[in-house]
């Protein structure tokens, strides 16, 4: 899978690695591990993201620093690699720098419907995570280069993008990869899990309480809606980063087939995270709102206000549920 990628990327002395804006565990884990792979194989690497790394992932930056890109820093790169996204606009200022000074670009990602905007793309939408793909890069090239830093970064991305190995994107190959990472990295799962999942502050729990109180159920309790507002953040002295993982709570309600978290926290509109644990395809749902992602996890936005966003997102979800029901009764 990576034979051509390895051959071509080794031609460049300096490579910039971009992860997508509003970063999560998979994009930061894959970015850090890939930057380390580049260093181990003779390239000078830089890692870029326009947005701050979430607090629960900042420990990964001690393995490889992630910088806010600017023209001076990006000018030092002969090529770019983007990870965990498959369209230029997902990487913030990357799109601007690439338009101003085009360089050879590579993409490694696991989302469907990639844009043909890169010179070489590794796109596997059946992979559990981009980190699983980066594991395959190490495995194909030289698995002995997987040290503790690489292993923990990749393990972080896999468990955060699979709901701690619960989603149906997890295949036997995913479990084998995680086992190999634990073995080669010489660590136990709790060392990463506690960093990522067990560090909520009292303020975050107060915000979660307000968000849980906002849950509304629709279509015979098959769709759950939760929201977070700017007023909630101000009341609890929290930020957008503190909403990480909230959407899993309404999704855990008995009988729920899909859940949506709406964040009305700034003047740029309503941001939405959509999740499914049924036949509901939230990628198709999000596309109706100008977003996208996976069948089980996707994102979208809405100009607002919040009430209109809830009405529109529920309407689309109800229509998809009815289509699924109609398909089920067809002879």
C-alpha positions in Angstrom: 0.0 0.0 0.0 2.8 2.4 0.9 5.5 1.3 -1.5 5.1 4.3 -3.9 4.5 6.7 -1.0 7.8 5.7 0.7 9.7 6.0 -2.5 8.4 9.4 -3.4 8.4 11.1 0.0 12.0 10.1 0.6 13.0 12.4 -2.3 12.2 15.4 -0.1 14.6 16.8 2.5 12.0 18.8 4.4 8.4 17.8 4.8 5.5 19.6 6.5 2.7 17.5 8.0 -0.7 19.1 8.5 -3.5 17.7 10.6 -7.1 18.9 10.2 -8.5 22.0 12.1 -10.3 21.4 15.3 -8.0 18.4 16.0 -8.9 15.2 17.6 -7.0 12.1 18.8 -6.7 10.4 15.5 -5.3 13.4 13.6 -2.8 14.4 16.3 -1.7 10.8 16.9 -1.2 10.1 13.2 0.5 13.5 12.7 3.0 12.9 15.6 3.7 9.3 14.5 4.2 10.3 10.8 6.5 13.2 11.7 8.6 10.8 13.8 8.7 8.3 10.9 10.0 11.1 8.6 12.7 11.9 11.1 13.7 8.3 11.5 14.1 8.1 7.8 16.3 11.1 7.1 13.8 13.9 6.5 13.5 17.2 8.4 9.9 17.3 9.6 7.5 20.0 10.9 4.0 19.5 12.2 1.3 22.1 11.7 -2.2 22.9 12.9 -4.0 26.2 12.8 -5.8 25.3 16.0 -4.5 24.5 19.5 -4.1 20.9 20.5 -6.8 19.9 23.0 -5.7 19.7 26.6 -6.1 15.9 26.9 -3.8 15.4 23.9 -1.1 18.0 24.6 1.2 15.3 26.1 1.7 14.0 22.6 3.3 17.3 21.7 6.2 16.3 24.0 7.0 13.6 21.4 6.9 16.0 18.5 6.0 19.7 18.6 3.0 20.9 16.7 3.3 24.5 15.5 0.9 27.1 14.2 1.9 27.5 10.5 3.0 30.7 8.9 4.6 31.6 5.6 8.2 31.5 7.0 7.8 28.1 8.5 5.9 26.5 5.6 8.4 28.0 3.1 11.0 25.7 4.6 9.1 22.6 3.4 9.7 21.0 0.1 6.5 18.9 0.3 3.4 18.6 2.4 1.5 15.6 3.8 -2.0 16.0 5.2 -3.4 13.4 7.5 -7.0 12.5 8.7 -8.8 14.6 6.1 -9.2 14.4 2.4 -10.0 17.9 1.2 -7.7 20.9 1.3 -10.2 23.1 3.2 -10.1 20.7 6.1 -6.5 21.9 6.9 -7.1 25.6 7.4 -4.2 27.8 6.1 -2.7 24.8 4.3 -4.9 25.6 1.3 -3.7 29.2 1.2 0.0 28.2 1.4 -0.4 25.5 -1.3 -2.2 27.9 -3.6 0.5 30.6 -3.1 3.5 28.2 -3.5 2.4 24.8 -4.9 4.4 21.9 -3.6 4.1 18.1 -4.0 1.4 17.0 -1.7 0.5 13.7 -0.2 -2.7 12.6 1.7 -3.2 9.8 4.2 -6.8 9.4 5.3 -9.7 7.0 6.0 -12.7 9.2 5.2 -14.9 8.5 2.1 -15.1 10.6 -1.1 -11.6 12.1 -1.2 -11.0 15.1 -3.4 -8.4 14.7 -6.2 -6.3 17.6 -4.9 -3.2 15.7 -4.0 -0.3 14.2 -6.0 -0.5 10.9 -4.2 -3.3 9.7 -1.9 -3.5 6.8 0.5 -7.3 6.6 1.0 -8.8 3.6 2.8 -12.3 4.3 4.0 -12.6 0.9 5.6 -9.8 1.6 8.0 -10.7 2.2 11.6 -8.6 5.3 11.8 -5.8 7.2 10.1 -3.5 5.9 12.9 -4.2 2.4 11.8 -3.0 3.4 8.3 0.2 5.0 9.7 0.8 1.8 11.7 0.6 0.0 8.3 3.3 2.4 7.0 5.6 1.5 9.8 4.7 -2.2 9.5 5.5 -2.3 5.7 8.6 -0.2 5.9 10.4 -1.2 9.2 8.3 -2.2 12.2 11.4 -2.0 14.4 11.0 1.8 14.1 7.9 1.6 16.3 9.2 2.9 19.7 7.2 3.9 22.7 6.5 7.4 21.4 5.2 6.1 18.0 3.2 3.3 19.7 1.5 5.6 22.2 0.6 8.2 19.5 -0.9 5.6 17.2 -2.7 3.8 20.0 -4.2 7.1 21.1 -5.6 7.7 17.6 -7.0 4.2 17.2 -8.9 4.1 20.6 -10.3 7.7 20.2 -11.6 7.1 16.7 -13.1 3.7 17.5 -14.8 4.5 20.9 -12.1 2.5 22.7 -12.4 -0.4 20.1 -16.2 -0.5 20.3 -17.3 0.7 16.8 -18.0 -1.6 13.9 -15.1 0.0 12.1 -12.9 -2.3 14.3 -11.7 -5.3 12.3 -9.3 -8.2 13.4 -6.5 -6.2 11.7 -7.3 -3.3 14.1 -7.0 -5.5 17.1 -3.7 -7.0 15.8 -2.3 -3.5 15.3 -3.2 -2.4 18.8 -1.7 -5.6 20.3 1.5 -5.0 18.3 1.6 -1.3 19.5 1.3 -2.4 23.1 4.0 -5.0 22.7 6.5 -2.8 20.8 5.7 0.3 22.9 6.1 -1.5 26.2 3.1 0.2 27.8 -0.3 -0.8 29.2 -3.6 0.5 27.9 -4.4 2.5 31.1 -1.3 4.7 30.5 -2.9 6.2 27.5 -6.5 5.9 28.5 -5.9 7.9 31.7 -4.2 10.7 29.8 -7.0 10.9 27.2 -10.2 10.1 29.1 -9.6 10.5 32.9 -8.6 14.1 33.2 -11.9 16.1 33.3 -12.0 19.2 35.5 -14.9 20.2 37.8 -15.7 22.9 35.3 -16.0 20.4 32.5 -18.3 18.2 34.6 -20.5 21.3 35.3 -20.6 21.9 31.5 -21.5 18.3 30.9 -24.3 18.5 33.4 -25.8 21.5 31.6 -25.5 19.8 28.2 -27.1 16.6 29.5 -30.0 18.7 30.7 -30.5 19.9 27.1 -31.1 16.5 25.6 -34.2 16.2 23.5 -35.6 13.0 22.0 -37.4 12.8 18.6 -39.1 10.3 16.4 -40.2 7.9 19.1 -36.9 8.3 21.0 -34.8 7.2 18.0 -33.0 10.6 17.5 -31.3 12.4 20.4 -30.3 16.1 20.3 -27.9 17.7 22.7 -26.6 21.3 22.6 -24.0 23.5 24.2 -24.3 27.3 24.0 -21.9 30.2 24.6 -23.8 31.0 27.8 -23.1 27.5 29.1 -19.4 27.9 28.4 -19.3 31.3 30.1 -21.3 30.0 33.1 -18.8 27.1 33.7 -15.6 29.0 32.5 -15.0 26.4 29.8 -14.2 26.3 26.1 -15.0 24.4 23.0 -12.3 21.8 23.8 -14.2 20.9 26.9 -17.0 19.5 24.8 -14.9 16.6 23.6 -16.8 13.3 23.8 -20.1 14.8 24.9 -22.0 13.3 21.9 -21.4 9.8 23.2 -23.8 10.5 26.1 -27.0 10.9 24.2 -25.9 8.1 21.8 -25.8 5.8 24.9 -29.6 6.2 25.6 -31.5 2.9 25.1 -33.2 2.8 21.7 -31.4 5.7 20.2 -30.3 5.2 16.6 -28.5 8.5 16.1 -27.4 11.5 18.2 -26.3 15.0 17.3 -24.4 17.5 19.4 -24.9 21.1 18.4 -22.5 23.8 19.5 -23.7 27.4 19.4 -20.6 29.0 20.9 -19.4 31.7 18.5 -20.5 33.9 15.6 -19.5 31.4 12.9 -22.7 29.4 13.2 -23.7 26.1 14.7 -21.2 23.3 14.6 -22.6 19.8 14.7 -21.2 16.3 15.6 -23.4 13.4 14.4 -23.1 9.8 15.5 -24.9 6.6 14.7 -25.2 3.2 16.2 -27.6 1.8 13.6 -28.3 1.7 9.9 -28.6 5.5 9.9 -25.8 6.9 7.7 -24.7 10.2 9.4 -22.3 10.9 6.5 -25.2 11.2 4.2 -27.1 13.1 6.8 -24.2 15.6 7.3 -23.8 16.0 3.5 -27.3 17.5 3.4 -25.9 20.2 5.7 -22.7 20.8 3.7 -20.6 18.5 5.9 -19.5 14.9 5.8 -17.4 12.2 7.5 -18.2 8.5 8.0 -21.3 6.4 8.2 -21.1 6.3 11.9 -19.5 9.7 12.7 -19.7 12.9 10.8 -19.7 16.7 11.2 -21.6 19.6 9.7 -22.5 23.3 10.3 -25.6 25.5 10.1 -25.9 29.3 9.9 -28.3 29.2 12.9 -30.0 30.2 15.0 -29.9 27.2 17.2 -33.7 26.5 17.1 -33.6 26.5 13.3 -30.5 24.2 13.3 -32.3 21.7 15.5 -35.4 21.8 13.3 -33.4 21.2 10.1 -31.1 18.5 11.5 -34.1 16.6 13.0 -36.1 16.9 9.7 -33.2 15.3 7.7 -32.7 12.6 10.3 -36.4 11.7 10.4 -36.5 11.4 6.6 -33.6 9.0 6.6 -35.2 6.9 9.3 -38.4 6.7 7.3 -36.5 5.7 4.2 -34.8 2.9 6.2 -38.1 1.7 7.5 -39.6 1.7 4.0 -36.7 -0.3 2.7 -37.2 -2.8 5.4 -40.8 -3.5 4.5 -40.1 -3.9 0.7 -40.7 -7.4 -0.6 
